[in-house]
């Protein structure tokens, strides 16, 4: 699975989402928002067997049922219209239920700041062009979220022979 965190400035939101979908090649795709849904449907037309779920932007948490792990979730045109707590709940549930990659495109809004996304484990990926103002792409990738730590191995434990055998 491709890491979506190159922190580059790219073109339009449409082009960027198309590139993310193409590089991650998801078998399961969740979308919320008009652009996310449009891009998901295009991907579904060109790929056999892709499972696409669409959430209602007015109340995405009500229709969020994660029966199995989602490969990629795309969120656009949603956080700007939801109360902050509802948006944080949506992103937190997607992340906590094991969604491999999440891409959120958000416009300028007083309710959402850079620190809100960082606190949820996202990275700022790119600034995007839009007719209605600036957009920012934030991404989350389960594979690169929690980096390996050199000290977290059997050699650095008091009793390395007990590694993986006893749980407190």
N, C-alpha and C positions, 0 to 999 in steps of 0.2 A: 504494500500500500504506500502510496506516495505521500511524503510530508508536504503539507500545504503552507509552510511557513518560510517563504523566501524574502518577506518584507520588502517587496519591490512595488513601485508604482506601476500600475498597469492601465489598460484602456477602460472600456466600459464594463459595467457590472455584468451584462449579458456575456461578453467575451470571457470575463474572468470566471464566471460560474460554469460556462461551457468547458473551459480548460480544467477546472477542478473536477467536474464530472468525468471528463475524458481520462484524466490521469489516474483517478481512483477506481474507475470501472466498477461502480457499485452494482451488486445484485439486488440489494434492497435500498430503496431511496425514499426518504420522507421529505415532504415539502410543505412549506407554509408561506403564503404570500403569492402575489400574482406572478412575479418574475420567476420565483423558485418553482412554482407549479408549471409554468410554461416550459422552463428548461427541463424539468423532470419528464414531462410528456414527450418532448423531443427525443430525449434519451431513450425512453420506453419504446418509441416507434422504431428506433434504429437498433435496438438490442433485444434479442429473444429472451423471454423468461424473467425480465426485470420486474420486481415487485415494487410498485409505487404506492405510497400512502400520502394522502393530502389532508392537511389540517385546516380547519376554519380559522381565519385570521381574527375574527371577532372574539372567539373563545377557544383558543387552541388546546388549552389544558383539558377541556371537557371531552374532546375527541382524541386525546393522546392515549393510545393503548399500545404498549410495546410488548407484544407477545413473543417476539424474538429480536435478536440484536439487529440494529439497523447499520448498514455500511456507511451511509452518508445522509446527513440531514442538511437541508438548505432552508434558511429562514430569511425572507425579504419582506419589506412593507408590513411588518408586524409589530415590532417592539415600539415603534413610534406611536402606535395607536392603543397600546395596552398600558394599564397601570404597571409601574415598575415591579411590584411584587409578583404580578402575574407573568411578566416577561422573565423575571429571574427564576420563577418556578418552572417555566417551560424549558429554559436552557439547562437548569440544574437537573431536571428529570431526564432530559435527553442524555446529558453527560453521565449521570449516575446509573442509568440503565444500560450502559455499555455501548452507546453509539460510537462507532469507530472514528468518524470524522464529522465535524459540524462546521458549516460555513454560515456566518450571519452577516448580512449586508444591512447596515443601519445608516439612516440619514442623521443630520444634526438634530438633536433633541436634548432639551435640558434635563430629562429624566435619566439619560444614560451617559455615563462618562467612561473614559478609558479605564479607570480603576475598577469600575463595576465588572467589566469584562475580564480584566486581569484576576480579580477576586474569584471569578468562576472558572479560571484555568484557561482562558482564551489568550490568544496572541493577536496583536494588530498585524494584519497581513498586508493590506494595501489601501491606498486612497484611490477612489474610483471617480470617473467622470459621470455626470448626470445632468439632465436638463433642468432639474428642480433644485440643484445645489450639490454640495459635496456628499459623497457616501464613503463609508469606511467598511472594509471587510475585516471581520474578526474570525479566526479559525481556532478549532480545537482538534487535536489529533491524539487519540488514546495511546498510540504507539510511541509518541515522543513527549507526552505530557510529563511523565515522571521519569527523569533521567536516572541512570544507574549510578549508584554511589560506590566509590571504591571501598569504603569501610563495611558495606553490607554484604559480607561473604563469610564463609566458615573460618577462614584464616584469621580474621580479626575478632573472633569470639573467644571468651574465656575457655569454653569447652567445645572445640570445633567438632568433636566426635558426636555431639548432640544436635548438630545442625539438621533441622528438618525432622527430628524424631520426637521432641517434646514441645508441647504448646502450653503456655501458661494461661 
